[in-house]
Amino acid sequence: MEFKGLHAQYIIFLAGGILGLLILLMVVFIIGLDGWFCLLLAAGLGSGLVTKIYQLNRRHGTFGLMKKRASKKLPVRIRSGSRKIFFSPN
């Protein structure tokens, strides 16, 4: 699945980020800060979000982010106290 160059999970990341940004701006507006400040905050955080998502998409591709996350779960080394498991009689 691709939309405007974004692949797979990055579309969901972008949608979640925009939803979070909308909730943040509603809270800031309800608190009573100036409307111009809310507009500038939305523009700044929104452009930063889009830039970061496209950067991740370019760097890792469709499955690269999942592979990076999975590689952190692999052990660095496997230790064994005995060599018997390698010399089992068959």
C-alpha positions, 0 to 999 in steps of 0.5 A, a space after each residue: 500500500 502506498 500513498 504519496 510515496 509513503 509505504 505501509 505503516 508510515 501512513 498509519 504513523 502519520 495519521 496517528 501523529 496528525 490525530 495526536 496533534 489535533 488533540 494537543 491543539 484542542 487542549 491548548 486552545 481550550 486552555 485559552 492561549 492566543 489563536 495565532 500561537 495555536 496556528 504557529 504551533 500547529 504549523 511547526 509541529 505538523 511540518 516537523 511530523 511530516 518531515 520526520 515520517 518521510 525521512 523514516 520512510 526514505 531511510 528504512 523503506 517498507 519493512 526496514 523499521 520492522 527489521 530494525 526493531 526485530 534485530 534489537 531482540 536478537 541476542 548478541 552471543 549465545 553461551 554454552 557451558 558444554 560442547 556436548 550438544 555439538 557432538 551428539 551421537 546419531 
